[in-house]
Amino acid sequence: MEREITQVFLAEDEMQAGMVIAAFEEAGIPVLKKTRGSDGLSMIYGFRPILGIELYTAKEDEERAVEILLGLGLLNESEEKSGKLPLVSI
């Protein structure tokens, strides 16, 4: 069965991505992670990915993922109500 995926968050670094991934997995939401930029090469040498880390969930899990991001303080109510998720958290 094919599932449509959607980007729900752009993490600043590996630590933030790990925190979000752990929260999603604890809630039973599968998540895919993609490092932007140099295809993860910078991670091999210990550098922070300059362009961030994209996190994706299945489209049907998007609403629950947004609730988790709100709970973690990585998304605010006005962004959630506008329907436009921030893809950068600074």
PDB file of N, CA, C and O in Angstrom:
ATOM      1  N   MET A   1       0.833  -1.177   0.000  1.00  0.00           N
ATOM      2  CA  MET A   1       0.000   0.000   0.000  1.00  0.00           C
ATOM      3  C   MET A   1       0.885   1.249   0.000  1.00  0.00           C
ATOM      4  O   MET A   1       1.745   1.415   0.864  1.00  0.00           O
ATOM      5  N   GLU A   2       0.661   2.113  -0.971  1.00  0.00           N
ATOM      6  CA  GLU A   2       1.427   3.351  -1.051  1.00  0.00           C
ATOM      7  C   GLU A   2       0.780   4.414  -0.179  1.00  0.00           C
ATOM      8  O   GLU A   2      -0.443   4.533  -0.105  1.00  0.00           O
ATOM      9  N   ARG A   3       1.646   5.184   0.481  1.00  0.00           N
ATOM     10  CA  ARG A   3       1.154   6.271   1.341  1.00  0.00           C
ATOM     11  C   ARG A   3       1.800   7.568   0.880  1.00  0.00           C
ATOM     12  O   ARG A   3       3.000   7.621   0.612  1.00  0.00           O
ATOM     13  N   GLU A   4       0.988   8.606   0.792  1.00  0.00           N
ATOM     14  CA  GLU A   4       1.503   9.925   0.434  1.00  0.00           C
ATOM     15  C   GLU A   4       2.227  10.495   1.642  1.00  0.00           C
ATOM     16  O   GLU A   4       1.734  10.412   2.767  1.00  0.00           O
ATOM     17  N   ILE A   5       3.414  11.081   1.402  1.00  0.00           N
ATOM     18  CA  ILE A   5       4.141  11.689   2.508  1.00  0.00           C
ATOM     19  C   ILE A   5       4.155  13.203   2.347  1.00  0.00           C
ATOM     20  O   ILE A   5       3.982  13.736   1.251  1.00  0.00           O
ATOM     21  N   THR A   6       4.365  13.876   3.468  1.00  0.00           N
ATOM     22  CA  THR A   6       4.411  15.336   3.461  1.00  0.00           C
ATOM     23  C   THR A   6       5.490  15.807   4.427  1.00  0.00           C
ATOM     24  O   THR A   6       5.698  15.212   5.485  1.00  0.00           O
ATOM     25  N   GLN A   7       6.175  16.885   4.049  1.00  0.00           N
ATOM     26  CA  GLN A   7       7.181  17.454   4.945  1.00  0.00           C
ATOM     27  C   GLN A   7       6.450  18.211   6.042  1.00  0.00           C
ATOM     28  O   GLN A   7       5.614  19.072   5.767  1.00  0.00           O
ATOM     29  N   VAL A   8       6.776  17.879   7.297  1.00  0.00           N
ATOM     30  CA  VAL A   8       6.106  18.536   8.418  1.00  0.00           C
ATOM     31  C   VAL A   8       7.014  19.482   9.185  1.00  0.00           C
ATOM     32  O   VAL A   8       6.533  20.334   9.933  1.00  0.00           O
ATOM     33  N   PHE A   9       8.332  19.340   9.007  1.00  0.00           N
ATOM     34  CA  PHE A   9       9.234  20.185   9.782  1.00  0.00           C
ATOM     35  C   PHE A   9      10.608  20.208   9.145  1.00  0.00           C
ATOM     36  O   PHE A   9      11.023  19.242   8.506  1.00  0.00           O
ATOM     37  N   LEU A  10      11.312  21.313   9.321  1.00  0.00           N
ATOM     38  CA  LEU A  10      12.711  21.438   8.926  1.00  0.00           C
ATOM     39  C   LEU A  10      13.502  21.746  10.184  1.00  0.00           C
ATOM     40  O   LEU A  10      13.463  22.865  10.695  1.00  0.00           O
ATOM     41  N   ALA A  11      14.216  20.753  10.677  1.00  0.00           N
ATOM     42  CA  ALA A  11      14.996  20.914  11.908  1.00  0.00           C
ATOM     43  C   ALA A  11      16.287  21.664  11.628  1.00  0.00           C
ATOM     44  O   ALA A  11      16.859  21.565  10.543  1.00  0.00           O
ATOM     45  N   GLU A  12      16.735  22.413  12.623  1.00  0.00           N
ATOM     46  CA  GLU A  12      17.968  23.186  12.501  1.00  0.00           C
ATOM     47  C   GLU A  12      19.202  22.296  12.520  1.00  0.00           C
ATOM     48  O   GLU A  12      20.173  22.549  11.807  1.00  0.00           O
ATOM     49  N   ASP A  13      19.157  21.247  13.345  1.00  0.00           N
ATOM     50  CA  ASP A  13      20.331  20.403  13.515  1.00  0.00           C
ATOM     51  C   ASP A  13      19.916  18.990  13.923  1.00  0.00           C
ATOM     52  O   ASP A  13      18.733  18.699  14.096  1.00  0.00           O
ATOM     53  N   GLU A  14      20.901  18.133  14.071  1.00  0.00           N
ATOM     54  CA  GLU A  14      20.661  16.733  14.397  1.00  0.00           C
ATOM     55  C   GLU A  14      19.986  16.570  15.765  1.00  0.00           C
ATOM     56  O   GLU A  14      19.158  15.677  15.940  1.00  0.00           O
ATOM     57  N   MET A  15      20.332  17.418  16.724  1.00  0.00           N
ATOM     58  CA  MET A  15      19.740  17.324  18.057  1.00  0.00           C
ATOM     59  C   MET A  15      18.239  17.622  18.013  1.00  0.00           C
ATOM     60  O   MET A  15      17.437  16.890  18.594  1.00  0.00           O
ATOM     61  N   GLN A  16      17.871  18.692  17.325  1.00  0.00           N
ATOM     62  CA  GLN A  16      16.458  19.048  17.216  1.00  0.00           C
ATOM     63  C   GLN A  16      15.702  17.983  16.428  1.00  0.00           C
ATOM     64  O   GLN A  16      14.589  17.612  16.800  1.00  0.00           O
ATOM     65  N   ALA A  17      16.291  17.493  15.353  1.00  0.00           N
ATOM     66  CA  ALA A  17      15.658  16.433  14.562  1.00  0.00           C
ATOM     67  C   ALA A  17      15.446  15.193  15.424  1.00  0.00           C
ATOM     68  O   ALA A  17      14.381  14.578  15.371  1.00  0.00           O
ATOM     69  N   GLY A  18      16.445  14.822  16.211  1.00  0.00           N
ATOM     70  CA  GLY A  18      16.340  13.649  17.076  1.00  0.00           C
ATOM     71  C   GLY A  18      15.222  13.784  18.100  1.00  0.00           C
ATOM     72  O   GLY A  18      14.513  12.818  18.384  1.00  0.00           O
ATOM     73  N   MET A  19      15.066  14.986  18.653  1.00  0.00           N
ATOM     74  CA  MET A  19      14.007  15.238  19.632  1.00  0.00           C
ATOM     75  C   MET A  19      12.627  15.056  18.989  1.00  0.00           C
ATOM     76  O   MET A  19      11.740  14.433  19.573  1.00  0.00           O
ATOM     77  N   VAL A  20      12.458  15.599  17.791  1.00  0.00           N
ATOM     78  CA  VAL A  20      11.174  15.498  17.099  1.00  0.00           C
ATOM     79  C   VAL A  20      10.917  14.050  16.673  1.00  0.00           C
ATOM     80  O   VAL A  20       9.805  13.546  16.833  1.00  0.00           O
ATOM     81  N   ILE A  21      11.920  13.392  16.140  1.00  0.00           N
ATOM     82  CA  ILE A  21      11.772  11.997  15.713  1.00  0.00           C
ATOM     83  C   ILE A  21      11.377  11.115  16.895  1.00  0.00           C
ATOM     84  O   ILE A  21      10.492  10.269  16.769  1.00  0.00           O
ATOM     85  N   ALA A  22      12.024  11.307  18.033  1.00  0.00           N
ATOM     86  CA  ALA A  22      11.691  10.516  19.224  1.00  0.00           C
ATOM     87  C   ALA A  22      10.238  10.734  19.645  1.00  0.00           C
ATOM     88  O   ALA A  22       9.542   9.784  20.004  1.00  0.00           O
ATOM     89  N   ALA A  23       9.782  11.989  19.600  1.00  0.00           N
ATOM     90  CA  ALA A  23       8.397  12.296  19.983  1.00  0.00           C
ATOM     91  C   ALA A  23       7.412  11.671  18.999  1.00  0.00           C
ATOM     92  O   ALA A  23       6.380  11.137  19.404  1.00  0.00           O
ATOM     93  N   PHE A  24       7.731  11.738  17.705  1.00  0.00           N
ATOM     94  CA  PHE A  24       6.861  11.128  16.693  1.00  0.00           C
ATOM     95  C   PHE A  24       6.802   9.614  16.884  1.00  0.00           C
ATOM     96  O   PHE A  24       5.721   9.026  16.874  1.00  0.00           O
ATOM     97  N   GLU A  25       7.953   8.994  17.056  1.00  0.00           N
ATOM     98  CA  GLU A  25       7.992   7.541  17.207  1.00  0.00           C
ATOM     99  C   GLU A  25       7.270   7.087  18.479  1.00  0.00           C
ATOM    100  O   GLU A  25       6.611   6.048  18.486  1.00  0.00           O
ATOM    101  N   GLU A  26       7.398   7.863  19.545  1.00  0.00           N
ATOM    102  CA  GLU A  26       6.691   7.540  20.793  1.00  0.00           C
ATOM    103  C   GLU A  26       5.168   7.566  20.581  1.00  0.00           C
ATOM    104  O   GLU A  26       4.428   6.819  21.219  1.00  0.00           O
ATOM    105  N   ALA A  27       4.721   8.442  19.672  1.00  0.00           N
ATOM    106  CA  ALA A  27       3.290   8.549  19.364  1.00  0.00           C
ATOM    107  C   ALA A  27       2.860   7.560  18.277  1.00  0.00           C
ATOM    108  O   ALA A  27       1.697   7.536  17.875  1.00  0.00           O
ATOM    109  N   GLY A  28       3.804   6.752  17.809  1.00  0.00           N
ATOM    110  CA  GLY A  28       3.482   5.768  16.781  1.00  0.00           C
ATOM    111  C   GLY A  28       3.408   6.343  15.378  1.00  0.00           C
ATOM    112  O   GLY A  28       2.749   5.780  14.504  1.00  0.00           O
ATOM    113  N   ILE A  29       4.091   7.475  15.162  1.00  0.00           N
ATOM    114  CA  ILE A  29       4.092   8.114  13.845  1.00  0.00           C
ATOM    115  C   ILE A  29       5.425   7.812  13.158  1.00  0.00           C
ATOM    116  O   ILE A  29       6.469   8.282  13.609  1.00  0.00           O
ATOM    117  N   PRO A  30       5.400   7.031  12.070  1.00  0.00           N
ATOM    118  CA  PRO A  30       6.641   6.794  11.321  1.00  0.00           C
ATOM    119  C   PRO A  30       7.142   8.103  10.723  1.00  0.00           C
ATOM    120  O   PRO A  30       6.349   8.946  10.303  1.00  0.00           O
ATOM    121  N   VAL A  31       8.457   8.268  10.689  1.00  0.00           N
ATOM    122  CA  VAL A  31       9.035   9.513  10.190  1.00  0.00           C
ATOM    123  C   VAL A  31      10.236   9.203   9.298  1.00  0.00           C
ATOM    124  O   VAL A  31      11.011   8.285   9.566  1.00  0.00           O
ATOM    125  N   LEU A  32      10.367   9.985   8.240  1.00  0.00           N
ATOM    126  CA  LEU A  32      11.525   9.905   7.359  1.00  0.00           C
ATOM    127  C   LEU A  32      12.360  11.154   7.562  1.00  0.00           C
ATOM    128  O   LEU A  32      11.826  12.242   7.777  1.00  0.00           O
ATOM    129  N   LYS A  33      13.683  10.991   7.492  1.00  0.00           N
ATOM    130  CA  LYS A  33      14.607  12.107   7.700  1.00  0.00           C
ATOM    131  C   LYS A  33      15.484  12.256   6.471  1.00  0.00           C
ATOM    132  O   LYS A  33      16.008  11.272   5.949  1.00  0.00           O
ATOM    133  N   LYS A  34      15.644  13.506   6.006  1.00  0.00           N
ATOM    134  CA  LYS A  34      16.509  13.789   4.864  1.00  0.00           C
ATOM    135  C   LYS A  34      17.353  15.013   5.174  1.00  0.00           C
ATOM    136  O   LYS A  34      16.825  16.086   5.465  1.00  0.00           O
ATOM    137  N   THR A  35      18.667  14.847   5.109  1.00  0.00           N
ATOM    138  CA  THR A  35      19.577  15.972   5.337  1.00  0.00           C
ATOM    139  C   THR A  35      19.671  16.788   4.063  1.00  0.00           C
ATOM    140  O   THR A  35      19.940  16.246   2.991  1.00  0.00           O
ATOM    141  N   ARG A  36      19.452  18.086   4.177  1.00  0.00           N
ATOM    142  CA  ARG A  36      19.542  18.986   3.025  1.00  0.00           C
ATOM    143  C   ARG A  36      21.000  19.317   2.744  1.00  0.00           C
ATOM    144  O   ARG A  36      21.854  19.262   3.629  1.00  0.00           O
ATOM    145  N   GLY A  37      21.257  19.659   1.506  1.00  0.00           N
ATOM    146  CA  GLY A  37      22.586  20.167   1.175  1.00  0.00           C
ATOM    147  C   GLY A  37      23.505  19.104   0.628  1.00  0.00           C
ATOM    148  O   GLY A  37      23.233  18.506  -0.413  1.00  0.00           O
ATOM    149  N   SER A  38      24.586  18.872   1.328  1.00  0.00           N
ATOM    150  CA  SER A  38      25.673  18.046   0.809  1.00  0.00           C
ATOM    151  C   SER A  38      25.451  16.552   1.010  1.00  0.00           C
ATOM    152  O   SER A  38      26.402  15.812   1.262  1.00  0.00           O
ATOM    153  N   ASP A  39      24.214  16.109   0.903  1.00  0.00           N
ATOM    154  CA  ASP A  39      23.867  14.691   1.010  1.00  0.00           C
ATOM    155  C   ASP A  39      24.434  14.025   2.258  1.00  0.00           C
ATOM    156  O   ASP A  39      24.806  12.852   2.231  1.00  0.00           O
ATOM    157  N   GLY A  40      24.497  14.777   3.346  1.00  0.00           N
ATOM    158  CA  GLY A  40      24.959  14.206   4.599  1.00  0.00           C
ATOM    159  C   GLY A  40      26.463  14.145   4.731  1.00  0.00           C
ATOM    160  O   GLY A  40      26.965  13.720   5.771  1.00  0.00           O
ATOM    161  N   LEU A  41      27.209  14.560   3.701  1.00  0.00           N
ATOM    162  CA  LEU A  41      28.666  14.499   3.753  1.00  0.00           C
ATOM    163  C   LEU A  41      29.213  15.313   4.922  1.00  0.00           C
ATOM    164  O   LEU A  41      30.175  14.904   5.573  1.00  0.00           O
ATOM    165  N   SER A  42      28.595  16.472   5.187  1.00  0.00           N
ATOM    166  CA  SER A  42      29.066  17.306   6.289  1.00  0.00           C
ATOM    167  C   SER A  42      28.913  16.596   7.635  1.00  0.00           C
ATOM    168  O   SER A  42      29.696  16.834   8.555  1.00  0.00           O
ATOM    169  N   MET A  43      27.902  15.721   7.752  1.00  0.00           N
ATOM    170  CA  MET A  43      27.682  15.004   9.002  1.00  0.00           C
ATOM    171  C   MET A  43      28.821  14.030   9.287  1.00  0.00           C
ATOM    172  O   MET A  43      29.154  13.779  10.445  1.00  0.00           O
ATOM    173  N   ILE A  44      29.419  13.484   8.227  1.00  0.00           N
ATOM    174  CA  ILE A  44      30.536  12.549   8.394  1.00  0.00           C
ATOM    175  C   ILE A  44      31.689  13.249   9.094  1.00  0.00           C
ATOM    176  O   ILE A  44      32.368  12.653   9.930  1.00  0.00           O
ATOM    177  N   TYR A  45      31.908  14.494   8.757  1.00  0.00           N
ATOM    178  CA  TYR A  45      33.011  15.255   9.329  1.00  0.00           C
ATOM    179  C   TYR A  45      32.621  16.033  10.584  1.00  0.00           C
ATOM    180  O   TYR A  45      33.425  16.801  11.112  1.00  0.00           O
ATOM    181  N   GLY A  46      31.403  15.841  11.060  1.00  0.00           N
ATOM    182  CA  GLY A  46      30.979  16.452  12.307  1.00  0.00           C
ATOM    183  C   GLY A  46      30.464  17.868  12.200  1.00  0.00           C
ATOM    184  O   GLY A  46      30.304  18.540  13.219  1.00  0.00           O
ATOM    185  N   PHE A  47      30.199  18.341  10.996  1.00  0.00           N
ATOM    186  CA  PHE A  47      29.685  19.691  10.827  1.00  0.00           C
ATOM    187  C   PHE A  47      28.166  19.687  10.864  1.00  0.00           C
ATOM    188  O   PHE A  47      27.520  18.697  10.518  1.00  0.00           O
ATOM    189  N   ARG A  48      27.616  20.798  11.285  1.00  0.00           N
ATOM    190  CA  ARG A  48      26.158  20.973  11.311  1.00  0.00           C
ATOM    191  C   ARG A  48      25.647  21.144   9.884  1.00  0.00           C
ATOM    192  O   ARG A  48      26.238  21.897   9.110  1.00  0.00           O
ATOM    193  N   PRO A  49      24.553  20.456   9.515  1.00  0.00           N
ATOM    194  CA  PRO A  49      24.003  20.653   8.174  1.00  0.00           C
ATOM    195  C   PRO A  49      23.484  22.086   8.026  1.00  0.00           C
ATOM    196  O   PRO A  49      22.579  22.500   8.751  1.00  0.00           O
ATOM    197  N   ILE A  50      24.048  22.823   7.108  1.00  0.00           N
ATOM    198  CA  ILE A  50      23.728  24.237   6.949  1.00  0.00           C
ATOM    199  C   ILE A  50      22.274  24.448   6.553  1.00  0.00           C
ATOM    200  O   ILE A  50      21.643  25.402   7.008  1.00  0.00           O
ATOM    201  N   LEU A  51      21.745  23.588   5.728  1.00  0.00           N
ATOM    202  CA  LEU A  51      20.406  23.790   5.192  1.00  0.00           C
ATOM    203  C   LEU A  51      19.327  23.057   5.975  1.00  0.00           C
ATOM    204  O   LEU A  51      18.158  23.118   5.595  1.00  0.00           O
ATOM    205  N   GLY A  52      19.675  22.374   7.042  1.00  0.00           N
ATOM    206  CA  GLY A  52      18.690  21.738   7.893  1.00  0.00           C
ATOM    207  C   GLY A  52      18.415  20.285   7.566  1.00  0.00           C
ATOM    208  O   GLY A  52      19.009  19.703   6.659  1.00  0.00           O
ATOM    209  N   ILE A  53      17.502  19.720   8.327  1.00  0.00           N
ATOM    210  CA  ILE A  53      17.120  18.317   8.184  1.00  0.00           C
ATOM    211  C   ILE A  53      15.606  18.266   8.013  1.00  0.00           C
ATOM    212  O   ILE A  53      14.855  18.674   8.899  1.00  0.00           O
ATOM    213  N   GLU A  54      15.171  17.759   6.865  1.00  0.00           N
ATOM    214  CA  GLU A  54      13.745  17.672   6.560  1.00  0.00           C
ATOM    215  C   GLU A  54      13.151  16.443   7.232  1.00  0.00           C
ATOM    216  O   GLU A  54      13.738  15.361   7.195  1.00  0.00           O
ATOM    217  N   LEU A  55      11.981  16.613   7.847  1.00  0.00           N
ATOM    218  CA  LEU A  55      11.268  15.500   8.462  1.00  0.00           C
ATOM    219  C   LEU A  55       9.927  15.330   7.761  1.00  0.00           C
ATOM    220  O   LEU A  55       9.182  16.293   7.577  1.00  0.00           O
ATOM    221  N   TYR A  56       9.632  14.100   7.377  1.00  0.00           N
ATOM    222  CA  TYR A  56       8.416  13.768   6.646  1.00  0.00           C
ATOM    223  C   TYR A  56       7.597  12.741   7.409  1.00  0.00           C
ATOM    224  O   TYR A  56       8.148  11.866   8.078  1.00  0.00           O
ATOM    225  N   THR A  57       6.271  12.854   7.305  1.00  0.00           N
ATOM    226  CA  THR A  57       5.364  11.839   7.841  1.00  0.00           C
ATOM    227  C   THR A  57       4.348  11.502   6.756  1.00  0.00           C
ATOM    228  O   THR A  57       4.257  12.190   5.739  1.00  0.00           O
ATOM    229  N   ALA A  58       3.590  10.441   6.984  1.00  0.00           N
ATOM    230  CA  ALA A  58       2.486  10.123   6.077  1.00  0.00           C
ATOM    231  C   ALA A  58       1.451  11.236   6.182  1.00  0.00           C
ATOM    232  O   ALA A  58       1.251  11.812   7.251  1.00  0.00           O
ATOM    233  N   LYS A  59       0.804  11.529   5.079  1.00  0.00           N
ATOM    234  CA  LYS A  59      -0.194  12.602   5.039  1.00  0.00           C
ATOM    235  C   LYS A  59      -1.257  12.413   6.121  1.00  0.00           C
ATOM    236  O   LYS A  59      -1.700  13.385   6.733  1.00  0.00           O
ATOM    237  N   GLU A  60      -1.668  11.156   6.358  1.00  0.00           N
ATOM    238  CA  GLU A  60      -2.716  10.920   7.356  1.00  0.00           C
ATOM    239  C   GLU A  60      -2.231  11.146   8.794  1.00  0.00           C
ATOM    240  O   GLU A  60      -3.049  11.244   9.708  1.00  0.00           O
ATOM    241  N   ASP A  61      -0.919  11.229   9.001  1.00  0.00           N
ATOM    242  CA  ASP A  61      -0.367  11.491  10.337  1.00  0.00           C
ATOM    243  C   ASP A  61      -0.009  12.962  10.553  1.00  0.00           C
ATOM    244  O   ASP A  61       0.446  13.341  11.632  1.00  0.00           O
ATOM    245  N   GLU A  62      -0.214  13.785   9.527  1.00  0.00           N
ATOM    246  CA  GLU A  62       0.204  15.190   9.589  1.00  0.00           C
ATOM    247  C   GLU A  62      -0.440  15.949  10.752  1.00  0.00           C
ATOM    248  O   GLU A  62       0.244  16.697  11.451  1.00  0.00           O
ATOM    249  N   GLU A  63      -1.723  15.769  10.963  1.00  0.00           N
ATOM    250  CA  GLU A  63      -2.412  16.505  12.029  1.00  0.00           C
ATOM    251  C   GLU A  63      -1.843  16.146  13.406  1.00  0.00           C
ATOM    252  O   GLU A  63      -1.615  17.029  14.232  1.00  0.00           O
ATOM    253  N   ARG A  64      -1.614  14.859  13.651  1.00  0.00           N
ATOM    254  CA  ARG A  64      -1.029  14.448  14.938  1.00  0.00           C
ATOM    255  C   ARG A  64       0.401  14.964  15.074  1.00  0.00           C
ATOM    256  O   ARG A  64       0.825  15.332  16.169  1.00  0.00           O
ATOM    257  N   ALA A  65       1.149  14.993  13.963  1.00  0.00           N
ATOM    258  CA  ALA A  65       2.515  15.511  13.990  1.00  0.00           C
ATOM    259  C   ALA A  65       2.522  16.994  14.362  1.00  0.00           C
ATOM    260  O   ALA A  65       3.367  17.442  15.137  1.00  0.00           O
ATOM    261  N   VAL A  66       1.576  17.753  13.806  1.00  0.00           N
ATOM    262  CA  VAL A  66       1.461  19.178  14.126  1.00  0.00           C
ATOM    263  C   VAL A  66       1.152  19.368  15.608  1.00  0.00           C
ATOM    264  O   VAL A  66       1.710  20.264  16.242  1.00  0.00           O
ATOM    265  N   GLU A  67       0.278  18.543  16.166  1.00  0.00           N
ATOM    266  CA  GLU A  67      -0.036  18.628  17.594  1.00  0.00           C
ATOM    267  C   GLU A  67       1.220  18.386  18.437  1.00  0.00           C
ATOM    268  O   GLU A  67       1.426  19.049  19.453  1.00  0.00           O
ATOM    269  N   ILE A  68       2.044  17.448  18.017  1.00  0.00           N
ATOM    270  CA  ILE A  68       3.285  17.170  18.745  1.00  0.00           C
ATOM    271  C   ILE A  68       4.239  18.359  18.642  1.00  0.00           C
ATOM    272  O   ILE A  68       4.857  18.747  19.634  1.00  0.00           O
ATOM    273  N   LEU A  69       4.362  18.939  17.441  1.00  0.00           N
ATOM    274  CA  LEU A  69       5.228  20.115  17.267  1.00  0.00           C
ATOM    275  C   LEU A  69       4.751  21.281  18.129  1.00  0.00           C
ATOM    276  O   LEU A  69       5.564  22.016  18.689  1.00  0.00           O
ATOM    277  N   LEU A  70       3.428  21.449  18.236  1.00  0.00           N
ATOM    278  CA  LEU A  70       2.880  22.486  19.121  1.00  0.00           C
ATOM    279  C   LEU A  70       3.273  22.205  20.570  1.00  0.00           C
ATOM    280  O   LEU A  70       3.687  23.109  21.295  1.00  0.00           O
ATOM    281  N   GLY A  71       3.139  20.950  20.981  1.00  0.00           N
ATOM    282  CA  GLY A  71       3.476  20.560  22.349  1.00  0.00           C
ATOM    283  C   GLY A  71       4.945  20.741  22.679  1.00  0.00           C
ATOM    284  O   GLY A  71       5.300  21.022  23.823  1.00  0.00           O
ATOM    285  N   LEU A  72       5.802  20.579  21.674  1.00  0.00           N
ATOM    286  CA  LEU A  72       7.245  20.761  21.872  1.00  0.00           C
ATOM    287  C   LEU A  72       7.653  22.231  21.801  1.00  0.00           C
ATOM    288  O   LEU A  72       8.804  22.575  22.073  1.00  0.00           O
ATOM    289  N   GLY A  73       6.710  23.092  21.436  1.00  0.00           N
ATOM    290  CA  GLY A  73       7.014  24.522  21.331  1.00  0.00           C
ATOM    291  C   GLY A  73       7.760  24.878  20.055  1.00  0.00           C
ATOM    292  O   GLY A  73       8.384  25.936  19.979  1.00  0.00           O
ATOM    293  N   LEU A  74       7.703  24.005  19.051  1.00  0.00           N
ATOM    294  CA  LEU A  74       8.401  24.252  17.791  1.00  0.00           C
ATOM    295  C   LEU A  74       7.486  24.834  16.731  1.00  0.00           C
ATOM    296  O   LEU A  74       7.906  25.097  15.604  1.00  0.00           O
ATOM    297  N   LEU A  75       6.238  25.031  17.102  1.00  0.00           N
ATOM    298  CA  LEU A  75       5.232  25.583  16.212  1.00  0.00           C
ATOM    299  C   LEU A  75       4.287  26.391  17.081  1.00  0.00           C
ATOM    300  O   LEU A  75       3.956  25.977  18.192  1.00  0.00           O
ATOM    301  N   ASN A  76       3.846  27.548  16.580  1.00  0.00           N
ATOM    302  CA  ASN A  76       2.896  28.307  17.384  1.00  0.00           C
ATOM    303  C   ASN A  76       1.494  28.213  16.796  1.00  0.00           C
ATOM    304  O   ASN A  76       1.324  27.812  15.645  1.00  0.00           O
ATOM    305  N   GLU A  77       0.502  28.577  17.577  1.00  0.00           N
ATOM    306  CA  GLU A  77      -0.904  28.425  17.202  1.00  0.00           C
ATOM    307  C   GLU A  77      -1.243  29.147  15.901  1.00  0.00           C
ATOM    308  O   GLU A  77      -1.993  28.609  15.086  1.00  0.00           O
ATOM    309  N   SER A  78      -0.712  30.351  15.684  1.00  0.00           N
ATOM    310  CA  SER A  78      -1.066  31.106  14.482  1.00  0.00           C
ATOM    311  C   SER A  78      -0.535  30.411  13.231  1.00  0.00           C
ATOM    312  O   SER A  78      -1.192  30.438  12.190  1.00  0.00           O
ATOM    313  N   GLU A  79       0.632  29.793  13.314  1.00  0.00           N
ATOM    314  CA  GLU A  79       1.168  29.064  12.172  1.00  0.00           C
ATOM    315  C   GLU A  79       0.313  27.836  11.884  1.00  0.00           C
ATOM    316  O   GLU A  79       0.061  27.503  10.726  1.00  0.00           O
ATOM    317  N   GLU A  80      -0.125  27.176  12.929  1.00  0.00           N
ATOM    318  CA  GLU A  80      -0.937  25.970  12.777  1.00  0.00           C
ATOM    319  C   GLU A  80      -2.296  26.310  12.172  1.00  0.00           C
ATOM    320  O   GLU A  80      -2.780  25.589  11.300  1.00  0.00           O
ATOM    321  N   LYS A  81      -2.915  27.396  12.623  1.00  0.00           N
ATOM    322  CA  LYS A  81      -4.243  27.787  12.127  1.00  0.00           C
ATOM    323  C   LYS A  81      -4.198  28.310  10.703  1.00  0.00           C
ATOM    324  O   LYS A  81      -5.183  28.199   9.972  1.00  0.00           O
ATOM    325  N   SER A  82      -3.062  28.883  10.297  1.00  0.00           N
ATOM    326  CA  SER A  82      -2.949  29.407   8.937  1.00  0.00           C
ATOM    327  C   SER A  82      -2.821  28.294   7.916  1.00  0.00           C
ATOM    328  O   SER A  82      -3.002  28.513   6.719  1.00  0.00           O
ATOM    329  N   GLY A  83      -2.503  27.084   8.401  1.00  0.00           N
ATOM    330  CA  GLY A  83      -2.326  25.966   7.487  1.00  0.00           C
ATOM    331  C   GLY A  83      -0.960  25.940   6.848  1.00  0.00           C
ATOM    332  O   GLY A  83      -0.652  25.042   6.064  1.00  0.00           O
ATOM    333  N   LYS A  84      -0.131  26.925   7.177  1.00  0.00           N
ATOM    334  CA  LYS A  84       1.222  26.962   6.649  1.00  0.00           C
ATOM    335  C   LYS A  84       2.192  26.604   7.753  1.00  0.00           C
ATOM    336  O   LYS A  84       2.427  27.390   8.670  1.00  0.00           O
ATOM    337  N   LEU A  85       2.745  25.430   7.660  1.00  0.00           N
ATOM    338  CA  LEU A  85       3.701  24.987   8.671  1.00  0.00           C
ATOM    339  C   LEU A  85       5.041  25.657   8.417  1.00  0.00           C
ATOM    340  O   LEU A  85       5.457  25.784   7.266  1.00  0.00           O
ATOM    341  N   PRO A  86       5.715  26.082   9.459  1.00  0.00           N
ATOM    342  CA  PRO A  86       7.044  26.653   9.256  1.00  0.00           C
ATOM    343  C   PRO A  86       7.999  25.523   8.912  1.00  0.00           C
ATOM    344  O   PRO A  86       8.042  24.499   9.594  1.00  0.00           O
ATOM    345  N   LEU A  87       8.736  25.716   7.883  1.00  0.00           N
ATOM    346  CA  LEU A  87       9.697  24.687   7.511  1.00  0.00           C
ATOM    347  C   LEU A  87      11.092  25.051   7.992  1.00  0.00           C
ATOM    348  O   LEU A  87      12.068  24.365   7.689  1.00  0.00           O
ATOM    349  N   VAL A  88      11.172  26.132   8.741  1.00  0.00           N
ATOM    350  CA  VAL A  88      12.419  26.493   9.392  1.00  0.00           C
ATOM    351  C   VAL A  88      12.082  26.942  10.803  1.00  0.00           C
ATOM    352  O   VAL A  88      11.181  27.759  10.999  1.00  0.00           O
ATOM    353  N   SER A  89      12.791  26.420  11.773  1.00  0.00           N
ATOM    354  CA  SER A  89      12.572  26.808  13.166  1.00  0.00           C
ATOM    355  C   SER A  89      13.822  27.508  13.654  1.00  0.00           C
ATOM    356  O   SER A  89      14.863  26.880  13.845  1.00  0.00           O
ATOM    357  N   ILE A  90      13.714  28.830  13.856  1.00  0.00           N
ATOM    358  CA  ILE A  90      14.881  29.598  14.307  1.00  0.00           C
ATOM    359  C   ILE A  90      14.550  30.334  15.568  1.00  0.00           C
ATOM    360  O   ILE A  90      15.399  31.040  16.112  1.00  0.00           O
TER     361      ILE A  90
END
